[in-house]
Amino acid sequence: MSDFLLELRSEEIPARMQDKAREDLARLFAAELAKAGLSAADLVTYATPRRLALIARDLPAETAAVSEELKGPPADAPDAAVEGFLRKAGLTRDALQTREVKGRATLFAVIDKPGRATADVLAEAIPAIVRGFPWPKSMRWGAASHSTESSRWVRPLQGIVALLGDHVVPCAIAGVESGAATVGHRFHHPGIITIGSAADYVEKLRACHVIVDQNERRATIAVGAKLAANKAGLTLVEDEGLVAENAGLTEWPVPLLGRFDAGFLDVPPEVIQLTARVNQKYFVCRDADGKLANAFVCTANIDAVDGGEKIVEGNRKVLAARLADARFFYENDLKTSLEEQAAKLDKIVFHEKLGTVADKVDRVAKLARWLVEEGIVKGANPDHAERAARLAKADLVTGMVGEFPELQGLMGGYYAAAQGEPAEVAEAIRDHYKPVGQGDDVPTAPVTVAVSLADKLDTIAAFFGVGLPPSGSKDPFALRRSALGVLALIVDNNLRLDLAALLQSASMWLRQRGHDLGTFDATINAFFADRLKVQQREAGVRHDLIDAVFALGGEDDLVRLLARVKALQAFVGTDDGANLLAGYKRAANILKKEGYAEAEAPAAPSYDAKPAEATLRAALDAAEPAAAAAVVREDFAGAMAALATLRAPIDAFFDSVTVNDADPVKRAGRLALLARVRAAVHGVADFSRIEG
């Protein structure tokens, strides 16, 4: 058994592509081996800016010999058919075997394939892997690039190391021949290194200032950056994405702390952090009070003899220029009021079928005010809600958001506070996009809730109204995310509202303009129901329990509906719940076989009832009103408890009573009793939808 090393060295591989490239290399390599009947005990992949490498453990010296059997035509088949089979098998007529198949003589070819040297398999696999590599972007290079048939790679390929054990696997790609030579760090060791085998690859490169293991480089950066900040009495603002990106940019990472002019701290901290992160790939730090400090941590790709002073100074100058640009945008934006900025929104098309952003702002402002005035969102000033909505999108035309689109909303909040808007208004402008995804903070400030809810409802209603709902995996306007945001706002803020009626209000402007909404109500309600099920499933609620409550219909209050689902989930997890469910299903199945529709409640005839019937009837007399009253006061746990009292009487009924009695009067009376059981349970949830 031998280990195999493959290194594909090139010019710089973009950091964002490296993790996927490692996965693809392992997948393609395993697939090529599998074609030859080989597999490695383990595959390890590495990526640095200049190389993509793989080590395959414990490969055999050669593939196993195999015997392949092909079934041919009948022995008495026409000569043309037999000759065709011989060509396919690569054999002569006298090499075929004849066997009996279903009473008929049939020709068979037995082809013995000797084992192949693993080195030969690898020599064919390497070019195939390069040809089939799925880089997001790749290029041709050199004289051969004039032909579309030339090899492609993410950047020009410069070297190939291919070693099986300590022997070179010979192959060539785009004029680059495989060997045992690679190079070390671009500055510390630019010369040739000869690799002996896979066993010494990692350590030989480490000795030449190249850490090939991306996880080790990430750990070096994460720990080094934290230590550099701590040494200066600061706390690093940790960022895993930035750690991974810097690891993809360096082969010998050295975190270094630098300082920038404290005067830049007048700029909002989010702007400084984004400028440092996006433009320069720097970490930022906080002081002992938790405020952003005038410090950054950059990641050098070299051990500098001066301790990195010149590197830090160069990076400080570059960052200073970036921060100066950011401060210019910020100060320039402050010279123009948000009202003036908002006036420019009528020049920006929101969607060709839905008018401009200014049109949307007007709709959202009216809807936000209405939500407050109708008492749907309590505790908010309607003037503040409308004001915040009218200014919420104004920062879209500012210089800062033009430079950093991810700051929209946030910068509007800063600008609103700077121009003296009430704190509630500034906060609503800042947070009105929230929640923007799973785990994001859900606003609770009343004005913010009103504006955020209005914005999302308008977006959803508008696109559904013009016939552009999500379809399959396509959701270009992020309506599913907006719907989840609406649901989170309603649930987390305990908003008591009729969502269907609210959606009708949000689409009223479309109706007034003569849009044929057709199946709008049914479609959008089904959409929200589906989103609610998705949200609740992710929260750990069983889908069948959600269906059981939805099936009742007529439940317009989302908060009440979810409270009922939660109580139902708790109840069916108990012994009483499980046994009542079993009894209910038995009753429902009997009624179904007898043709009793769900809505039917047949009158109970008078007859000499058995004790178990009388007991069940008495239990229903007590449980039905108790459960109904509990539902009215929204005590769904109490309603479930009332239903739980039916468990023992139902069990006793089925143990001692024959429903399908020969006496039609008794039979009708007992079916009527079971219909009461079904109706009582359906007052809380449709148990027929519950699995189990």
N, C-alpha and C positions, 0 to 999 in steps of 0.2 A: 504494500500500500504506500502511495506517495501523495504528498500535498502538491497542489497546483497553484501557482501565482500568476495572475494577470494584472498588469498595470497598463492603462491607456493614458499616456501623458500628452497634454495639449496646452494651448494657451488658455487663459483664464476661463474657468467654467462659472457662469453666474451663480451666486450663492443660492438663489431661490430655486435653482434646478437640481441642486446636488442630492438632496434626500430622495427625490423621485428617481434620479438617475441610478442611485445605489439599488433601489428596489427593482428597477427595470433590468439592471445588469444581472442581478441574482436570478430573476425570473427567466430571462432569455438564456442564460447559461444553463440553468437546470433543464430547460426545454430542449436545448441542443443535446445535452447528455442523454436525456430520456429517449431521444430518437435512436440512439445507439445502444440503448439498454443499460446505460450507466447512471449512477447516482452517487452524490458525495455524502459523506457522513455529516458534514456541516458546511455551510457557506457563510463567509464573513466578507462584508463589503466596506470599503473606505472611500471617502471623497475629500479632496482638498481643492483649493482653487486651480491647481495645475495637474491633478491626476485623479483618475477613477480606477479603483483597484478592487480585486476579488481574490480571496483565498478559498480554495475548495479542499476540504480535508479528506484523506483516506480514499484516494481513487485507486482502483486496481490497475495493474500494468496493461491489461488488455480486456476487451469485452468478452463475455462468455460465448462459446460456440452455441449456435442454435440450429434446430432442425425445423424447417417450415414446411407445412403440408398444404397442398392446393388440390381441391377437388375439381376434376375436369368433366368432359362430356361422357356419355355412355360409350362403351367400347365399340359398339357398332355404329357410331355416329359417322356422318359424312367426312371424307378426308379433309375438307376445308375447315371443319370445326376442330378436328384433331390438330391440324397444322397450326391453327390460331392459338390453341392451348399450348402447344410446344414452344411457340415464339414467346408467349407470355412467361412460361416457366424457364425458358432458356435451356431446355433439355432436348435430347433426341428420343425417338419413339421407343427404342429399346430400354430407356431409363425409366419409363413409366411403370406404375404398378396397377394391377387390375384387382378390384375388390367388389364384393357383392353389396349393393345398396338397394334395399326394398325389392329383392329378387331380380335385380338387373345388374349386369357387369358394368362397372364404372371405372374410368381412368383416374389415377391419382399421381401427382408429382410430389416427391419428397426431396426437398432442397436442403442440403447441409451447408450452413454458412459458418465458416471458421471464425474464431475470435479475431478482432482487429486490435492493433496496438492503440492504447488510449491516446498516445501522443498524436497518432494520425487523426483520431476523432477530434481532438482539440485543435489541430492545425486547420481543419475544415470549419470548426465551430466559431473560431475567433472572427474571421472575416464575415461570417453569416450574422454574428451578433452586431458587429459594427454596421453592416448594411441595414439591419432591421431595427436599429435603435430609435426609439420614439422621442427624440428631443423635441420640446415645444418649438424651438427654433434651431435650425442647423445651417451650415454653410459649406460651400465647396471652396477649394483654394488651389493655388499653383496653376501650372500650365494645363493640367488635366481638367480644371474647372470650366474650360470652354465647352466641355461635353456634359450633357445632362445625365450621362451614365456614370460620371465620376463619383467617387465616394463622398459622403457627407458626414460631418461631425459637428459638434456644438461650436468648436473653434478648431483651427488647423491642428491636426494630429502631428505630434513631434517625436513620439517614441513609444515602443511597445516592449514590455517585459513579459515574457511567457516562459515560465519554468515549471516543468514537471519533475519533482524532486530537485536534482541539481543539473538537469539537462534542459537545454533550450528547445522549446517547441517551435519549429520553423514555420513562419507564415509572413505574408507581406500585405500591407493595405496602403493604397495610394502612394506607393513607392517607399513606405516606411517599413523596414524589416524588423522582425522581432529579435530580441537578444536578451542579455542579462544586465544591460547597463541602463541606469537612470541618472537623474541629477538631484542634488540636494536643494537647499534653500537658495533662492535667487541671489541673495547678497552674501549670506554667511558661507555658503558652500556651492557655488555655481558649477563646480567641476563634475566630472563623471564619477558615478558610484557603481561598482559591480556588485550585484546581488547574488548571493550564493544559492539561496533557496527561499521558499516561503517562510521558513523558520526564522531567518535573520532579517527579513524585509523591514519590519516595523522598527527594530532597534537600530539597524544601519541608517535608516532615514532619520531617526531621532538624533543619532550622533552627528548628523549633518543638518541639524536645526529644522527638521520637518516632523511635525506630529501628524501622522496620517489618520489616526483615529479621531473622527469628528466629535465623538462624545468626550474624549479627553480634552480636546481644544475648548469645547463648551464649558467644561468644568473649570479649566484654567482661567477662562475669561470671567465666569460667574464669581469664582472665589477671589480672583485677583482684583476685580473691580470693586467688590465689597470691601476687601482689605484696604485698598487705596483710599476709599471714602472714609472708612473708620479711622484710618491713621490721621486724617485731616479733621477728625471730630464730626464727621458728617454721616448721613445715612443714604445709601444708594437707593435710588428708585429702580427696583428690579423690573426687568423686562425680558422674558424668556425669548420672545421673538427676536429681540435685538441681540441677545447672546448667540442665537443660532445664526443670525445674519453675519455677525462679526467672525464667527467660527468659519463661515463659508468664504470669508475674504482674506483669511490669514492662514499661514502654515506654521508660524511660530508666534502665537499671540502674546503680547505683553501689554496689559492694561496700565494706563498712565493717567494720573489726575492733573487737571489744569484748571485755571481760573479765568473768568471773563469779567469785564467791567461791570461792577455792581449797579451802574446806572441803567443797565438793560433790564433790571428787575422791575422797572416801572411798567414794562410790557406784561400782559397777563401770563401767568406761569405756564398755562397750557400751550401758549404760542412758543415760548422758549423751549419747552420740552419737545414739541413737535418739530421745531426748526432743528434742534440738535439731533433728534432721532431720525427724521426723514431725510434731511439734507446731508447730515454728516455721520450718521450711525453712532452718535455719542450717547452715553448714559448721562442722566442728570442726578443731582443729589439734593437732599433736604437738610436743613440745620436742626439744631436741638429743639426748636419750637415747631418743627414740622413744615416750615416754610421753604420754598425753593431757594437754594443757595446759589451763589455765583460761581458754581463749580461744575465741571464736566469730567467724564472719564472716557478717553478715547482708547482704541485698541491698536497698538502698533504691531507691525509684522517683522520686528527686528529687535535684537538686543543692542541698544545704543551704548556706546562707550561713555557718553556723558550722563548716563542715567535717564536719557530721554528728554532732556531739557529743550533741545532744539526741535524735537518732534512735537512736544507740547506747545512750544511757542508758535510753530507753524500752524498747528491745529487751532490755537487760540485766535490767530489772525483770520483764518478762514471762517471760524464761527462768529467772530466779531462782525465780519462783513455780512453774514447771513442775518444776524440779529439786528444789524443796522437797517437792513431791508425790512425786516419784520416791524421794527419800531416806526419806520417811515409809513408803512401801510396802516399801522394802528393809529398813529397821530393824524395822518391824513384822513382816515375814516372818521375820526372824532370831530373833524371840522364840518361835517355834513350831518344834519339831524336825520334820525330814522324816518321821519315823515317825508323828507326830501328823497331819501333812498327808496322808500316804498313807492313813491310816485313813478319810479323807473320800472316797476314791475309790469306795467302795462305794455312794455316792449318785449317781454319774455313770454314765449308761448309755453303754456303748461302742457297742452296736448292739442293737436289740430282739431279734435272734436269737442274740446272742453274749454277753449279760450285761453286767456293769458293767466299768468300767475296772479295778477291783480284781480281777475275775476274769481279765482279760487279764494284769495284772501277775503274778498267781500262776502262770499258764501260762508266761509269759516267764522268770520266775525259775527254774522247774524245768528249762526247756529250756536256759537259759544254763548252769546247773550241769552238766547232762548233757553238753553240748558239751565242757566242760572235762574232766569225769571220763572221758569216752570217748576223750580224746586227740585229738579233732577240732580243737579250738583248744588249742595247746600253749603252755606257759609261763604259764598263768594260775592263780591260786588259786581253786578252786571256790567257797569261801566268799565271796570278794570278788565273783565274778561274780554269785552269787545276791543278795548284799547290794545291789550296784549296780542290778540289775534290779528289786528290790523298792522301791527309792527313786527309780527313774528318772522315774516319772510324777508324783511327789509335788508338783512345782512347778506342776502344772496348776491347783491350787486356791489358789496364792499370789496375793497382791494384785498383785505386779509382773507376773506372767504374765497376770493378768486385764486389766491395763492395756495390756501389750505382748505379745500372744500369740506374736509372732515370737521372743521370748526363751526359749521353753520349752526345757528341756534345759540351756541356758547358765546360767540362774539356778539350776537345780537343782545344777549343778556348784559354783557359788559357795556356795550354802547348805550343801552337803555338806562342802566344805572348811572353812567357818566352824564347823561343829559337830564337826570333828575326824575326819571319815572318812578312811581311807587315800587317798593321792593317786590310786591306781589306780581306786578306787571313784568319787571325785569326777570324774576324767577320763572314766570310762565314762558317768556320768550326763550330763555336759556334751555328749558327742559321740555318744550312742547313736542319734540320728536320722540321722547321716551314713552314707553319702553321700546327699544329698537331691536331687541332680540332676547333669546332665552337667557335668563339670569340678570338682565338689566334691571336697574332700579325702576320701580313703578311710582310715578308722581303721586303725592297725597295732598299737596297744597291745593285748595279748592279752585283757584283761578287757573292754575296749571292743568288740573284735571279737566276743566271745562274746555280749555283751548286744545289740549292734546286729543281729547275725545272728539271734538268737533272736526279737527283736522283729519283724523283717521277715518271718521264716518263719512266725511265729504269725499275723500279719495275713493273709498270703496264704493259708495253709492254712485258716484260719477262714472267710474269705469264700468260698473255693471250696467248702469243706465244706457250707456252708448254701445253696449254689446261687446265689451272687452274684459270678460272675467278670466281668471286663471284657467288654463287648459292643460290637463295632464301634468307633465313636469315643468311646463312653461308658466312663469308668473313674472312677466317683465316689469310690472308696476309694483311688485312686492305686496300684493293685496292680502296674501295669506299672513304675512308678517304683521300687516296693519290690523287684520282681524284678531290675531292673537293679542296685539296691543290693546285693542278695544276691550276684549274679554278680561285681560289683566286689570285694566283700569276699573272696570265695573266690579269685579270680584274683590280686589284688594281695597277698594274704597266703599264697598257695601252699598253700591248705588241701586236703589229700588226703582226699576224702570221697565217699560215694555220695549224690548229691543226691536221687535218688528215694527212697532209704531214709530220708534225713533228713526229707523232706516227709511220709513216712508217720509218722515219730515225732512230728512237729509236729501231725499230725491225730489222734493216738491218742486224745486226750480226747473227740473227736467220736465215734469208734467206740465208746468205752466208754459213752457216753451213748445209744447206740442209733441214732445218725444213719445213715441209709442213704446211704453215700457213692457207691454205684453206680459210675459211670465216673470217680470222683475221680482215681485214679492216672493213668489215660491222659490225662485232660483237663489236669491240672496239669503233667504232664511235657511235654505238647505245648506248653503255655503257656510253660514255661521254655525249651524248645528254640527257640521263636519269638523270645523275648526275647534269647536268646544270639545268634541270627542277626542280629538288629537291632543289638545291641551290636558284634558283630564287623564288620558292614558299615560301621558308623560309624567303626570303627577302620581301615578300608581293606582288610578281608579279603573276597575274592570269595565271593558267596553259594553258588556251585556247589561250591566247595571245602569249605565247611561241610557242604553236603549230602552230599558224597562221603565224609566221615568219619562223619557221622551215620548214613548208610545201612548202615554195618557193623553197628550195633547192639551191645549188650553192653558199651558203654563207659560206665561209671558215674562215672569220675573226671574231673571237669571240667578240671582242670589238665592231665592227660595228654591229654585230647581236644584241647584248644587247642594244646598243643605239637605234636600230630600235624598239625593244620590249618596251623600256622605253617610246619612243615617242608615240607608239601605245596605251599604257596604258593611257597616259595622254589624247590622242585624244578621245578614246571611252568613257571617262568619261564626255565629254562635250555633250551639246545638238546636236551640229553639228555632232559629231561622232556617237551618238546613232541614229540620223535620217538617216545619210548616210548608216549606217549598215542596218537599216530597208529597205531602198530603194534598197541597193545592194542585200539583200536576196530575195526581191521580184523579182528583175531582174534575179537573178541566178536561182530561182525556175522556172520561165517562160522558160528560156533557157534550163533548164534540161528537162522539160516536152516536149519541142519541139525537143529534141535530139541533141542540140548543145554541142559538147564536149568542155572541158575547153580551148583547144588550138585553137579551131575554131574561125576565125574572118571573117565571110562572108562579101562579098562585098555589099555595099549599092546601090540598084538600084535607078534610077532617077524617081521621082514622085512628085506630088504636096503635100509637107509636111505641117503639121499644125505648127503654130507659136511655140508651146511648143517643137516640135521636132527640129526646127531650133535653138531655144534657147539652148537646151541640146547639140546639135551638136557644137554650137559655144563655149559653156562652156568646152566641151571635147577638142576642138581644143586648148584652152588655158591651161587647167589643165594638159593634158597628158604630153606635153613637160616640163611644169614647175615642175611637180612631178618627172619626170625622171631626170631632171637636178639636182634637190635637192637631190635625192638619190645618184647621182654620187659624189656630193660634201659632202655627208654624213650629210646633213641637213635634218634629218628625220622629225623634227617638221615642217620644211618648206614644205616637201612633203605632210604631213598630212593637212597642211593649204591649199595647192593647191587642194587636194581632197575635202576639205570642201566646196569649191566653187561650187561643183556639187550638193550639198544638195537641194537647192531651185529648180534648173532646173529639177532634178529627181522627186521631189514632184509634180511639175507642170505637168510634162510629164504623170505621172500616173493619175493625176486628170482629164486631158482633152483628153487623147489619148487612143484609144482602140488598144492594140497591135495585137490581133488576128482578124484583120480586114478581111472582106469578100474578099477584093481585095488582091490577093496573092502578088502583087508587094509592096503594102503598108506594108503588114504583114512582108515580107522579109526585107524591109528597117528598120522597127521598131525593129525587132529582131537583125539586124546588129548594130543598135544604142545601144541596151542593151548589146550586146557582147562587144562593145567598153567600156561601163561603167565597165563591169566585168574586162576586161583586164587592164584598167587604175588603178583600185583598187588593182588588183593583182600585179601591179608593186611595191607596197609598202608592202602588206601583204595579205595572203589568208583569206579574211573576212568570208569565209564559215566555218572556224574553230572556229570562235568567237561565244560564247554563247550569247543569248539575242535577 
